[in-house]
Amino acid sequence: MDESRPKNIEAYRQATRAALLGLAINVALGVLKVIAGIAAQSMALFADAVNSLGDVFTSVVVIGGLWYAQKPPNPRHPYGHMRAESIAALNVALVIGLSAIGVGWEAIHRGTTRDESPPAWTLWIAAANAVVKEALFRYKRRVGRRSGSSALLANAWDHRNDALCSVGVLAGLAIVKFAGSRFAWVDLAVALLIVTIILWSAAKLFRNGAGEIMDEQADEKLLAGIREKAQSVPEVRAVEKLLVRKSGLEYFADIHVEVDPQMTVADGHRVGHRVKDRLLDAFPAVRDVLVHLEPHLKGGEQGSAEYAEVEAPK
């Protein structure tokens, strides 16, 4: 494998293409809804526009993060630059959260003052946005599952949230349109609901980015798969410890496997490489595996704290 390039390069390519498509669509939707929200004096529609423009910023940062994450390791960053994606996510979460607070403040400041009901065309805009966002959700979910990109899958669900927000905007505008301006408070309520959803999404994005930077343990499904695959190597008696951290769209694994304590260093070295090669072949998202050998003692006793580090040949 070329150490200067990501192991799962196709995942980066697919994620970048999907992010570029989302960027183009969100720019168009955001500008359209800003104009429509101002013209119709609808805070709900304007809040939804801010959400789309926030997605524009998110797409730009994700694209930049994906590009920078693929830069090869260097003496100053020997583990690569994959964490750039997590740092970008933290900044995106903060900006989106502050924008949502600003929209909520403006909605409360304007209150329920409205002289006339919104024009019918605002309903069509909200409905079209819901359809487009739902289509983006389905497309990115399909690409995310095919590429194994959890980041793209999360982004897909963000589009599903946007579609639901647009349905809420549509409901608020329709009520004010057909029930009269005395129900203008519904538009304000929907705007505040959307702000709440945006803040929740921003908090979730911040938590995920912070978790990656803090080397949060991978999900149980991946851990179970790695453990099972490592134990499929005949010489491996047990897996004593398994640590897997996410970096960008890839993972780094540290695994302690127990082997026959009478095994020679040379044999243990070969076993370590078999474990590593089997894991790298089975899990495209796993970039590197560091294997530690522990003696398997009788009676279920824990192996020695001392271990031999096995590195793959360059």
Beta strands, then each sheet from edge to edge (+ up, - down):
strand 1: 238-247
strand 2: 250-259
strand 3: 286-295
strand 4: 308-310
sheet 1: 1+ 2- 3- 4+
end
